[in-house]
């Protein structure tokens, strides 16, 4: 068909009288090309699932460094706690190994660790000491601890125009949440049921109440409430869904990271970048709601409880 049309358009002698005018044929041809281009674009938007994950490991570990007699640590654990490098906290093996293994189970294959310029221990461990079969590990350096959005921005070369996930290095997420977040594609957020977290995670109720809470509408994120006060908490619709920095982003997040202002505490927060993406760029973050616990390694007193919960967990990197 297209050969006939092209022959017709290139006929220097003009078409027979009963043929359609050339401009109408051109419009028809352009319309069909546009139609096929849209079909290709729509299919390509949903075809490839990302296998990229960014892990935020730049934190200073101030609470981990703080002396706490209630958390009995062995000599190796105490040494890591003094450095504040929570990702390397030995629980038979470094805590981050469990996180990476769970990501591999969920289908992520390429991981970028956002670290500080002085985090040679993390870099050396994953480039020299451990064998990686299921995941590859790259590094991005956040020069100054200027917040989670600034940490995400440091990974832009790694993302290289692809969708990617973002997680904390001091949280162990349920594989179900990681897999579902990846498989739904596009921008999304993993959220965790408050009651399940209270019953099954290692986090106390008082600490859980200081975590961020998601507001949803039609299955999509509308806002994230940071540390809601008592009145706000009591007015929240049930179930309450906790946000634990479990994200999947499209490359447009980097624009938001660059355009937001510092928070009241002087940092560039990923939640502010998400708000900008929703309210200014029109991004839709579909929620993956999960009734399974997240383990949180914040301070020395968390080490024993996490070690108990991770006992017997197979790690394959």
C-alpha angles and dihedrals in degrees: 000000000000090000090056092048093048091048089050093049093049095048104120092198092058128241128295114275095253093057122099119265113274095240091056091052090050091052090048091050093048090048093054092046090052091048093054091044090055092048091051092046093050093048093046091051092063102028108083118050114210120251094187124108130178118206119200106223101150098099120128093229094224094161091046091052092052112103112248121176091194091070110067110204132182120235095270093047092047091052092053091045090055089056093046093226097140094175090068097046103137113237094163081308133010113304091233090062089067090050093050092047091053090050090052090050088054093052103263112138106167118058131182119199113207104212140164124261090255097049095105091141092066093044093048094047095054096039101040115013109043130052115233118203105152103032137036118217125214128175137227121188122223101199097202129021094249098149142282097291089054088050091052090049090056089064096057094107089052092050090051094186096315131117113260141179127238127208140165119256091221097055127080107208126201111259090231091063093047093048096046092047091052096044097050089060128204125054114340147148131222113224130188131213113251095218092051091048090051093049102038113021126081093244122108122234091247092055093043089056088061093057124099121268126210127230113210135194123181092348093306132105115259101172145338118234113211114214097337114214123238096269093047091046093052091049095052116113116247135278095049114215118208122213113220101175093271105147144157114202138191117220090262088078089079091064089053092048089056096046104047124097124235116274122245088272090055099253134116103242125205090219089061089050089052091050089051090050091051100041102034107024096035094234117167116217108199113210124235104199116199133185096208131098131259117213114224123205104195108133141010093270090063095061099079095045093048092047089054093050095045095046109127094014110143115231120203118170 
